[in-house]
């Protein structure tokens, strides 16, 4: 459920409320009791967890991978011959 921020127009009290999107907007301030709460616009934050597409495709995309030895080097192309003979690297 989203967390919404509210501010009272009378006393300036700020609060956060966890509400469903379908829940009515809060109006009464818990600090002063006035019906002057306004919903604030704020950045939404979320965290992706689990082993879904985020973890498999993007989670480590910004990190540099460390080389662990000769297995990280690409294979060398075979010398001689053209396409179809196995020397071009595409077969």
C-alpha positions in Angstrom: 0.0 0.0 0.0 1.2 3.5 -0.7 2.4 5.9 2.0 0.8 9.4 1.6 2.1 12.6 3.3 -0.3 15.1 4.7 0.1 18.6 6.1 -2.3 20.6 8.2 -3.3 24.0 6.9 -4.0 25.3 10.4 -1.1 24.1 12.6 1.4 22.9 10.0 1.6 19.4 11.5 2.8 16.8 9.0 2.1 13.1 9.0 2.4 10.0 6.9 -0.5 7.5 6.4 -0.5 4.1 4.8 -3.6 3.9 2.7 -5.1 2.0 -0.1 -5.5 4.1 -3.3 -9.3 3.7 -3.0 -9.3 5.0 0.6 -10.8 8.5 1.1 -8.4 11.4 1.7 -7.8 12.3 5.3 -9.2 15.6 6.4 -9.0 15.9 10.2 -5.6 16.8 11.8 -4.6 14.5 14.7 -2.7 17.3 16.4 -5.2 20.2 16.4 -8.5 18.5 15.3 -9.2 20.9 12.4 -10.4 19.6 9.1 -7.6 21.3 7.1 -5.3 18.4 6.1 -4.0 18.5 2.5 -2.3 15.6 0.7 1.2 16.5 -0.3 2.9 15.5 -3.6 6.0 13.5 -2.8 8.3 11.0 -4.5 7.2 7.5 -4.3 9.7 5.0 -3.1 9.7 1.2 -3.6 12.0 -1.7 -3.4 12.1 -4.7 -5.7 12.7 -8.0 -4.0 12.9 -11.6 -5.0 14.3 -13.4 -8.0 12.2 -11.9 -10.8 13.3 -9.9 -13.9 14.9 -7.1 -11.9 17.3 -9.4 -10.0 18.2 -11.4 -13.1 18.4 -8.6 -15.7 19.2 -5.3 -14.0 20.3 -5.7 -10.3 24.1 -5.7 -11.0 24.1 -3.8 -14.3 25.9 -0.8 -12.8 28.7 -2.7 -11.2 31.9 -3.6 -13.0 32.7 -7.3 -13.2 36.0 -8.5 -12.0 38.1 -10.7 -14.3 38.9 -14.0 -12.7 41.6 -15.2 -15.1 42.1 -16.6 -18.6 38.5 -17.9 -18.9 37.3 -14.3 -19.3 39.3 -13.7 -22.5 37.5 -14.3 -25.8 38.6 -17.2 -28.0 41.1 -16.3 -30.7 40.0 -16.6 -34.3 41.5 -19.4 -36.4 44.0 -18.2 -39.0 43.4 -18.7 -42.7 40.4 -19.6 -44.9 37.3 -17.6 -45.7 33.7 -17.9 -44.6 32.6 -21.5 -44.5 36.0 -22.9 -43.9 35.9 -22.4 -40.1 38.6 -19.8 -40.2 36.4 -16.7 -40.2 35.1 -17.1 -36.7 31.4 -17.2 -37.6 31.1 -21.0 -37.9 
